[in-house]
Amino acid sequence: MEEQPVDIPCPICSVSGKVFMIAHVEEIPYFGEHTQVTVMCHSCGWRQTDFIPAEGKKPGSWSLVVHSSELLSARVIRSSSCTVKIHELDLEVAPGSNATGYVSNIEGVLNRFKEIVEMVLRDIRSEMLSLTEAPQRDEQALAEAVESVTTLEAMIDSIVNAGSSGALPLTLELLDPHGHSMILHDEALHRELTEEELKALPVGPDPAVFSSDDED
């Protein structure tokens, strides 16, 4: 594979003449044949990789009710255009300008939610410490974040320790306007997105970025 120069300045460091692109076709697990395009800057080290499927995909939703420890190992493919929801906790992670796709499993996705809520907790506490009098909205946000992470931890523990039954179920849903995300399990449900959902959903960065978790 040869690097080809791209006649654009780096979007991070703005240096011209240092941006290059590599493209090749390969078979990626769970995605099928695709073209992998990597754009990189040799000045600052910035890099983004976009996976373009050979076959077009329809916008869709994948959902799974997680009620047993066996389901924690179900494979999840989340593209950078995908919004992830946990309905019972009213939690949602939407793709932003720096969103990254990943290949993981249900347990890995739930741990990502925990990390995000814990990060929000740290930010709220830091902001409150910097103020002489904490605004009431920060107190409320802190209480809601504490409740969310506590409930999520309890639900995960319930699923891990319950074996095949008796867990506190939670519903994980992936909503992807590009149709590149999925949950690979026999109990997972797939449906097409409505026009209202398509209008409301963000589509993430361009190009998309993917990584891989270590969780199996």
C-alpha positions as CSV (number, residue, x, y, z in Angstrom):
1,M,0.0,0.0,0.0
2,E,1.4,3.4,-1.0
3,E,0.7,6.7,0.6
4,Q,-0.9,9.3,-1.6
5,P,-0.5,13.0,-0.9
6,V,-3.8,14.9,-0.2
7,D,-3.9,18.5,-1.2
8,I,-5.5,19.8,2.0
9,P,-4.0,21.4,5.2
10,C,-4.2,19.2,8.3
11,P,-7.5,19.9,10.1
12,I,-5.6,19.8,13.5
13,C,-2.3,21.6,13.0
14,S,-3.1,23.4,9.6
15,V,0.2,22.4,8.1
16,S,0.0,21.8,4.3
17,G,1.9,19.2,2.4
18,K,1.9,16.7,5.2
19,V,-1.4,15.0,4.8
20,F,-1.4,11.6,3.1
21,M,-4.0,8.9,2.4
22,I,-3.9,5.0,2.2
23,A,-6.8,3.0,0.8
24,H,-7.3,-0.7,0.4
25,V,-10.0,-3.3,0.1
26,E,-10.4,-6.1,2.6
27,E,-12.8,-8.4,4.5
28,I,-13.5,-7.1,8.0
29,P,-15.3,-9.4,10.5
30,Y,-19.0,-8.6,10.9
31,F,-18.9,-5.9,8.2
32,G,-18.0,-7.9,5.1
33,E,-16.0,-6.5,2.2
34,H,-15.1,-2.8,2.6
35,T,-12.7,-0.2,1.6
36,Q,-10.5,1.1,4.4
37,V,-9.4,4.7,3.9
38,T,-6.8,6.1,6.4
39,V,-5.9,9.8,6.3
40,M,-2.9,10.9,8.4
41,C,-0.7,13.9,9.0
42,H,3.0,13.4,9.2
43,S,3.4,16.8,11.0
44,C,1.3,16.3,14.1
45,G,0.4,12.6,14.0
46,W,-3.4,13.1,13.5
47,R,-5.1,10.1,12.0
48,Q,-8.6,9.1,11.0
49,T,-9.8,5.8,9.4
50,D,-13.1,5.5,7.5
51,F,-14.6,2.1,6.7
52,I,-16.8,2.1,3.5
53,P,-19.0,-1.0,3.0
54,A,-19.1,-2.6,-0.4
55,E,-22.8,-2.9,-0.1
56,G,-25.1,-0.1,0.9
57,K,-26.9,-0.4,4.2
58,K,-30.3,0.9,5.3
59,P,-30.7,3.1,8.3
60,G,-31.7,0.9,11.2
61,S,-32.0,0.2,14.9
62,W,-30.7,-2.9,16.8
63,S,-31.9,-3.6,20.3
64,L,-31.4,-6.2,22.9
65,V,-33.0,-6.8,26.3
66,V,-30.0,-7.8,28.5
67,H,-31.4,-10.1,31.2
68,S,-28.6,-12.6,31.8
69,S,-24.9,-12.9,32.1
70,E,-24.7,-14.9,28.8
71,L,-25.9,-11.9,26.9
72,L,-23.0,-9.7,28.1
73,S,-20.7,-11.4,25.6
74,A,-23.0,-10.6,22.6
75,R,-20.9,-8.8,19.9
76,V,-21.6,-5.1,19.3
77,I,-20.5,-3.1,16.2
78,R,-21.0,0.6,16.8
79,S,-20.1,3.0,14.0
80,S,-19.2,6.6,14.6
81,S,-22.7,7.6,13.3
82,C,-24.5,5.5,15.9
83,T,-26.5,6.8,18.9
84,V,-26.5,4.3,21.8
85,K,-29.3,4.3,24.4
86,I,-30.1,2.5,27.7
87,H,-33.9,3.0,27.9
88,E,-34.4,2.0,31.6
89,L,-32.0,4.7,32.8
90,D,-32.8,7.3,30.1
91,L,-29.1,7.4,29.1
92,E,-27.9,8.2,25.6
93,V,-24.6,8.7,23.9
94,A,-24.9,10.5,20.6
95,P,-22.0,10.9,18.1
96,G,-20.2,14.2,18.1
97,S,-17.6,15.7,15.8
98,N,-14.9,13.4,17.3
99,A,-17.0,10.2,17.7
100,T,-15.2,6.9,17.3
101,G,-16.7,3.7,16.2
102,Y,-15.7,0.4,17.9
103,V,-16.1,-3.4,17.9
104,S,-16.9,-4.6,21.4
105,N,-19.5,-6.6,23.4
106,I,-22.5,-5.7,25.6
107,E,-20.4,-5.6,28.7
108,G,-17.9,-3.3,27.0
109,V,-20.6,-0.9,26.0
110,L,-22.1,-0.8,29.5
111,N,-18.6,-0.1,30.9
112,R,-18.3,2.8,28.4
113,F,-21.5,4.2,29.8
114,K,-20.2,4.0,33.3
115,E,-17.0,5.8,32.4
116,I,-18.9,8.6,30.7
117,V,-21.3,9.1,33.7
118,E,-18.3,9.0,36.1
119,M,-16.5,11.6,33.9
120,V,-19.6,13.8,34.1
121,L,-19.6,13.4,37.9
122,R,-16.0,14.5,38.1
123,D,-16.7,17.5,35.9
124,I,-19.7,18.6,38.0
125,R,-17.8,18.2,41.3
126,S,-14.9,20.2,40.0
127,E,-17.1,23.0,38.8
128,M,-18.9,23.1,42.2
129,L,-15.7,23.3,44.1
130,S,-14.6,26.3,42.0
131,L,-17.7,28.2,43.0
132,T,-18.4,29.9,46.3
133,E,-22.1,29.0,46.1
134,A,-23.0,26.0,43.9
135,P,-26.0,26.8,41.7
136,Q,-29.1,24.6,42.3
137,R,-28.9,23.2,38.8
138,D,-25.4,21.8,39.5
139,E,-26.7,20.2,42.7
140,Q,-29.5,18.6,40.7
141,A,-27.2,17.5,37.9
142,L,-24.8,15.9,40.5
143,A,-27.7,14.0,42.2
144,E,-28.9,12.7,38.8
145,A,-25.4,11.6,37.8
146,V,-24.9,9.8,41.1
147,E,-28.2,8.1,40.7
148,S,-27.5,7.0,37.1
149,V,-24.1,5.5,37.9
150,T,-25.3,3.8,41.0
151,T,-28.3,2.3,39.2
152,L,-26.2,1.2,36.2
153,E,-23.7,-0.5,38.5
154,A,-26.5,-2.3,40.3
155,M,-28.0,-3.5,37.1
156,I,-24.7,-4.7,35.7
157,D,-23.9,-6.5,39.0
158,S,-27.4,-8.1,38.9
159,I,-26.9,-9.4,35.4
160,V,-23.3,-10.7,36.1
161,N,-24.4,-12.5,39.3
162,A,-27.8,-13.7,38.2
163,G,-26.7,-16.4,35.7
164,S,-29.5,-17.2,33.3
165,S,-32.4,-15.5,35.1
166,G,-33.4,-13.1,37.9
167,A,-31.4,-10.1,36.7
168,L,-32.6,-6.5,36.5
169,P,-33.1,-6.3,32.7
170,L,-31.9,-3.3,30.7
171,T,-32.5,-2.5,27.0
172,L,-29.5,-1.5,24.9
173,E,-30.4,0.1,21.5
174,L,-28.2,1.2,18.6
175,L,-29.7,3.8,16.2
176,D,-27.6,4.3,13.1
177,P,-28.7,6.5,10.2
178,H,-26.0,4.9,8.0
179,G,-26.9,1.4,9.0
180,H,-23.4,0.3,9.8
181,S,-24.0,-0.7,13.5
182,M,-25.5,-4.0,14.8
183,I,-25.8,-6.4,17.7
184,L,-24.9,-9.9,16.8
185,H,-27.2,-12.2,18.9
186,D,-30.2,-14.3,18.1
187,E,-32.3,-12.3,20.6
188,A,-31.4,-9.0,19.1
189,L,-34.2,-7.2,17.3
190,H,-33.7,-5.1,14.1
191,R,-36.0,-2.5,12.6
192,E,-35.9,0.3,10.1
193,L,-35.7,3.9,11.5
194,T,-38.7,6.1,11.1
195,E,-38.5,9.4,9.2
196,E,-38.9,11.3,12.6
197,E,-35.9,9.4,14.0
198,L,-33.8,10.0,11.0
199,K,-34.4,13.8,11.2
200,A,-33.5,13.9,14.9
201,L,-30.4,11.7,14.9
202,P,-26.9,13.1,14.5
203,V,-24.7,11.5,11.9
204,G,-21.3,11.9,13.6
205,P,-18.0,13.0,12.1
206,D,-16.9,12.7,8.5
207,P,-14.9,10.6,7.9
208,A,-15.9,7.9,10.5
209,V,-13.4,6.5,12.9
210,F,-13.2,3.0,14.2
211,S,-11.3,1.2,16.9
212,S,-11.5,-2.2,18.6
213,D,-12.0,-3.0,22.3
214,D,-10.1,-5.8,24.0
215,E,-13.3,-7.3,25.5
216,D,-14.5,-10.6,24.2
